[in-house]
Amino acid sequence: MAETPLQMTVRLRAKIERRKNEARKWSDAYEGKRPLLFASPEFNAQAGELFKDFSDNWCATVPDATVERLMPIGFRLEDGSIDHAAGKAWRRSECDVEIGLALLEALITGRSYALVWKPDGITTEITFEHAANAIVDYVPGRRRLRSAGLKTWRDGQWEFATLFTPDMVYRWQRRGRSQEWTGRTVGLSRGEPSHVPNRLGVVPLVELPNRARLHGKPRSELVTVLPLQDAVNTLWAHLMTASDYLALPARAVLGMDRPVREIVDPESGEVVGEEDEPLDRFRSDRLLWLEKDTARIAEFSAADLGNYLKVIDAAVEHIASQTRTPATYLTGQLVNVSADALAASEAGLVAKVMERQRHFGAGLREIMRLEALAAGEDKRAASLALGSVVWRDPQFRSDSQYSDALVKLKSIGVPDEALWERIPGVTPDEIDRWKRMRNDQAAAILGGSIADLYGPKPDQDEPADELPDAA
């Protein structure tokens, strides 16, 4: 028996709730909010809450190093031309800024979502959603065919949910989690129905998964980092504790009784006993009496804290190797490194970013296809589905390296437009502006107006400045 829309809403809402704990776990790890693990009960009893808020956070470095190289700058149609309408819609919704947040969340929690809709019925809007607020359901046996999508949010005492299906959009509300979902009335105009037809004909909620597998859920970039992160935090806690107790040499007096002092009765003045002399005064006054012939002084050397650092460095190297993050990002050591050696050290990260570009690019193409459908441009939507995403070059190079490479490509006949596209950070709009400037220059030359290349001439009717008479 097929699910009703209400049953589907309840099921997907429960699935979001189950995912929240995992999403919160990875988000807290990214923020450095990790309890101290791998420490013995004796150490916890001794240190207490001393290291509760400490974290040498590598969980932020790994996704940050990846997302800073994931920058979409345009969309191509099936014929290879730039889709300027898609670029305008992308900027209109401020996606050029928000996409960085969406991809970062996908790297941290494993997935994020994008919603393409017309909230006012006129202007298409693209918004990105967190995994704790949205979910996409797929047709059984079809990994890419969306059957439904759910978005939830809270506003005061009200909880709202919108269920998107290919045919209808169901809008629900409830007061508190103990209540049943009912058709939405809050925030709607009088007489406006709670459920409306879906004019797009497809589910407008798109998932952006990270490291998805053919059989298995998307994974966070922090899956392999977190155990090593916990080990590093524990090692730092042990190191700092050892530096407090064992970083300085310790001296001991052997073969001598502990210093004592007499206890005198204040009324009679007689000695009634004795007690151990506090050693703090001897430490502060740097005084010590050795009255027995057998007394001697022994010294314990300071602990070698470098052993802790060696283990920490080994853990960081494991993080770099398993996540393909350059060691320069983790250690910060960059001394007398040639450009070729630096490029080789970043090869793993660049390859990983290019792999993410392919996977995330499929989701971005679908987002812009939905935008074209919402704009009523079915032909452009079909062309975008077979197009591609233009990404910024993930390889960071100096200006001289780019210039040298472009000059060599120019020498073998690569067109100027293709060379301009390879310049990092150059958008399709800038390339169009350069084309117009080049055409204007060519028109000025062919028209015989060379001065147009350098600006207007001075007005010939104005009298020239008179030179002063020679003395």
N, C-alpha and C positions, 0 to 999 in steps of 0.2 A: 504494500500500500504506500503510495507516494506521501511525502511529508507535506503538511500544510505550511504556509508561510510563517505562522506563529511557531510551530514546532521547529522549523529550520532556524528561526531567530534564537530560540532558547538553546538549541544545540550549539550553534556557532558562538553564542555569548558564553556558554560554559567552556568552550574550547579556548576562547581568548583568556578567560580567567585562569585556566590551567597553564597557559603560556606565560602569564604575568610573572610568576615566581622566577622562572628561568631568565626572562628578560631583565628582571630587577637584579638578578645575580650578576649578569654580565655588565649591566650598567654600573653597579656598585664597584665592580672590579676595575672598570675604566676610570672611575672617579677616585680610586685608591682606597675604597672603604672595604678593607679585608680584615677579619679577625686574625690574630696571631695563631698559626697552626704549627704542627710538628714540634711543639715545645713540650717538654716533660711536665708532669704534674708538679714536681719539685721546683722547676724553674718558674712555673706560673704562680706557685705559692710564694716564691721569693720575690719575683718582680711585680706581681699583682697587676694593676692596670697601667703600669708605667709605659708600655708600648702599645696601648690599645689603639691609638690614632696614628701610629707610625706606618708608613708604607713607602718603600723605594720603588715607585710605581713604573714598571715597564709595560703594564697593560694599556697605558695610554699611548706610549711611543709606537707600538706596532701598528695599530689601525691608523694613527695620524700619519705615519710615514707612507701608508698606502693611499689614503684619501686625498692627500695633497697633490698626488699625481693623477687623480681621476677628475678631469675637468672637461665635460662636453661643451663644445663651442658652436655646434651647428648640426643640421640634419640634411642628408642628401636624398634626393628622389631616386627612382629606379634608373633613370638615365644618367645619373651622376651629377646632375645640377643641384645647386643649393636651394633648399626650400625656404624662401624668405618669409613666407606666411607663418611657417612653423616657428622660425626664429622670433618673430614678433609676438606670437602667442606665448612662447617660452618666457620672454622678458616681461610680458604684460602680467604674468602671474608671479614674477620675481623668482622664477625657477633657477635662474643663473646663480642665485644666492642660496635658495633652499635645497638645491640638489646636493650640495656639499653636506648639509645636515642629514639628508635622507640616506646618502651612501655611507656616511659615518655610522649611522644607526644600524644599517644593514651589516656593516663589518663587525659591529660590536655585538648586536643581539642575534644576528643571523638573517634578518629580513626587515624590510620596511615596505610601505605601500604608497601608491599614488592614486588619487581620485580625480577623475575628469568629469566635471558637471557644470551645469548652468544654474547657479543658485537663484538668479533673478529671471531666468528664462531668456536672457538676451546675450550676456557675455559669458563665454566659456572660461572656467576657472580650473587651474590645476593646483591641487594641494597635496602635500606629502603627509602621511600618517605613520604614527609609531606602532610597533607590533603589539603594544598593550591596548590599542584602541581599534584595531581593524584586523580583518581576516578574509581570506579568499578561499572558497570551496571549489573543488574541481570535479568534473564529471568522472565517475569511476572508470579507471582504465585509460583516461586521457589526461596526461600530466599538464597540458597547456590549455585545455579548454575549460574556461571558468563557468561554473554553473550558478554561483551566487557570490555575493560579497557583503560583508557586514561592517558598519562603522558605528562605534558607541562613544558616548561622552556623557559627562555629568555637568549639571548646572544647579548648584545649590542642593536642594532636596530631591530634585528631579534627575532621573537617568533617562537618556534618549538613545534610540537605536534606529538605524536606517538599513533596511535589507534591500540590496539591489539584485534583481534577477533580470534575465534578458527581456522579459515582457513587462514587469511591473517594478515599482519602487514602493516598498512598504515602510511607513514611518510610524514608529512606536514610542511610547512613553510609559513610565511607571514612577510612582513615588516610593523610593526605597526599594531594596532588593527583595523584600518579602512580598511585595505586591505583584500582581500579574501584569503582563504587558497589555496595553490597550492602544487603540488608534490615537495618533498624536493630535492634540488640540492646542497645546501650549505653543505660542509663537506663530500660529497660523492665522490667516485672515478668517473672518466669519464666513462660513459656508464653504471654505476650501477643504477638499477631501483629504483624509489622512494618507490615502494610498493613491498614487498617480501612475499613469502609463510611462514606461521607459522608452522614450523616443529614439534612443541610440540603437536599441535592438541587441545590445551586448552588455555584459557586466562592466561598468565603468571603473571598477576598482582593480588595480594592477599590482601584483606582488613583485618586489625587487629582492630576490633571494641571493644569499651569498654562499658560495661553495656548495650549491645544490648537487645532489647525486641522483643517479637514475632510480635508486631505491634507498630512500633515506631523506631526512629533513635537512634544511639548510643549517650550516654550522657557523658559529662565531669564530672570528679570528683569534679569540682568546682561549680556545679550548686547550691548545698545547702550551700556552703561556702561563695560565693560572697556577698549575702545580709548581712550576719553577719559581713563579712570583712568590708563592707561599714559602718556599724553601729559602729564597733570598731574604725575605722579611725576618724569618727566624734566625738566619745566620747573622744579620745585622743586629738583632736584639742580643744574641749571645756575644757578639763582638763588643758592643757598647757596655754590656754588663762586665765583661772581662776587662775592658779598659778602665773601669772604675775600681775593680778589685785587684787586678793582676798586672796592670800596665807599669807599675813601679816596683823596684826591688823591695823585698820584705826581709826584715831582720828579726832574729829570735835569740833569746837568752837561754842557754842550756846549762844545766848543772847548778841552778840557783833557785832558792825558794822565791815565791812571788812576794813582792813588797807588801808589808802589812803596817797598820797603824793601830795604836792603843785606843780603847774606848774608856773614857774617864767618866765617873759618876759626878755630875755637876754639884751635887750637894756635899758628898763626902770627900771628893777629890781623889778617890782611890781608883785604880785601874780595875775594871770589871771584865775586860775582854779585849779582843782585837778583831780587826776586820781588814779585808784586802784594800790596799791602797789603789785608788783609781789610776789607770795608766795614762789618762788623757793629759794630766799635768806633766808627766815625763815626756810625752810627745811634744807638747807645746814648748816646754823649757829646754828640750834636747839634753836632759840630764839622766844619768844612769849610774848607779853605784853597784860595783861588783865586789862583794865582801868575801866570797868563798874562793878558795884557791882553784877549785874545780870548775868555776864558772867560765864560760866562754861564749862568744857571739858567733852565730851562724847567719848566713844570708841566702835567701831564695831569689834566684834571678827573675826578672820580669818576664811575663808570658810573651811569646812571639805572636802578635796579632796578625802578622802577615799571612798565616795559614788560613785564617778566616777569609781574607781578601782573595786568596787563590781560589778557594771554593766558590766564592761569589762570582769571580770572573769566569770560572768554568760554567756556572749556571747561566750567566749572561751570554756566553758564547753559544750555549745550547739554544737559548731563545733566538739568537740571530740566525742560527743554522736552520732551525725548524720552521721559522716564519719567513725566511729569506729576506730578513731586514739587514741592511749593511751594518757592519760593526761600528762605522763612524756615527751612526744614529744612536747607538747604545752606549758606546764608550766615550765619544766625543774626541777621540785621538785622531788628528789629521796633521801629520808632520812630514814635510818633504815627500808628498805623494804626487806622482805624475798624473796627468790627465788620463792616460791610458789605464793606469792602475786604478784610479778612482772609478772609471767607467766599468772596469772589470768587476770591481767590488759591488757595484750596483746592478749588475746584470741580472741577478736573481730577482731583485725587487722589480726591475723593469719588466721582466717576463711575467711575474705575478700580476702586475698592474694590467698588462696587455690581455692576460687571461680574464681578469675581472671586466675589462672593457667589453669583451665579447659577450659575457653573460649579462652584465647590466645593460649593455647596448640593446639586447633583445627587448628588455622591459621598457627602455626609453622609446624605442621605435613604436611599441604598442601604445604607449601613452600619447605620442603625437598622432598616431593613427586615429585614436579616439577623439583627439582634439579636432582633427579634420572632419570626422563624422559629425561631431557636434556642430561644426560650422557649416554642414550641409555640402561638403566637397568630397563626394564619394570617390571621384577619380584620383584626387590627391591622396586620399586615405589609402587607396590600393597601391599607389606608387610608393608611399612612405613605408608600407609593410614590406616592400622589396628593396628599400633603400638601406641607408647606413647612418651611423652616428659619427660625426666628426669630433675627434678627441684631441686635446692638446698632447703634444709629444711627451710621453712619460720619461724620456731620457733628458736629464738636466745637463746642458752643455753651456760653455761660455759663448759670448757673442762672436769671438774670433773663430771658434770651432764651427758654429753655424755658417758664418760668412764663407769660410774656406770650403765647406761642403756644398753650399749653394753655388759658388763660383764653378766648382768642378762639375756639378750637374748642368749648369748653364752651358759649359763647354761642349757637352754631348748633345745639345739641342733640346733640353727640357724647357717647355714654355714658361714664361714669367709667372703666369697664374698658378701653375703647379709649384713653382719655387716659393711663391708667397704663402701658399697653404702650409708649407713645411716650417715656416717661421713660428716659434712657440708663442702662443697668446694672441696671434692675429686672427680676428674673427672674420667670417664671410662678409659682414658689412664693411669692414675696413678694406678688404680686397676689392669690393665693388667701388669704393671711393677712390682707391688707387687706379683702377681701370679708367674711371671718369677723368681723373687728373692726367693720366697718360694720353687719353684721347683728346683732351683739351690742348695739351702741348702739341700733339701732332697736327691738330687743326690750325693752331696758331702758326706753325712752321709752313704748312702748305698754303695758308692764306697770306703769307708774306708779312705777318705781324710778329716779328721776332720779339718786339718789346713786350708783348703780352706774357712772354715767359718770365720777364723780370720785373713786371709792374708798370704802371703808367709813366709816360714821359712828363717832364715839367711843362707847364703851359707856355707856349711860344709867345703869346701876347703879352706876358708879363715882362717888364723891362729888367734887363740884367743888372745885377748890383754894380754900381760904379766903383771903380778902383780909386783909391786916394791919389792925388797928384804927387809926383815924385818931388822930393825936397830939392 
